[in-house]
């Protein structure tokens, strides 16, 4: 989970995030990687920080769906 250039910890750019999700993709900074290898599908390899961050991302996805912002 590499930080985006110019990002601030704890601040989510929802407009940009929605752009990715509406295009059928996940923002690359929300994908869990270790040593350049995507391990998003392997939660057993995540750190506690990665687990919390991913849970927050998935909660935002559910909220976007409830609000009708994404299908």
C-alpha positions, 0 to 999 in steps of 0.5 A: 500500500504505497502512499499517493504522491501528495497524499495526507494520512487519513484523508481520502480523495473520494472523487478520485476513488469513485473515478477508479471504481466507476471504471471497474478498477480499484485504486492501486494505492488501495491494493496490498502489495509486498515487495511489488507483489499484489497480495490483496487476495491473501489477507493472511499476509497483511499487516494490522495497518493494511488490514485496517486500511483495506477494511476502511476502503471496503466500507467506503465501497459499501457506502458508495453502493448504498448511496447509488454512486456505483453499481 
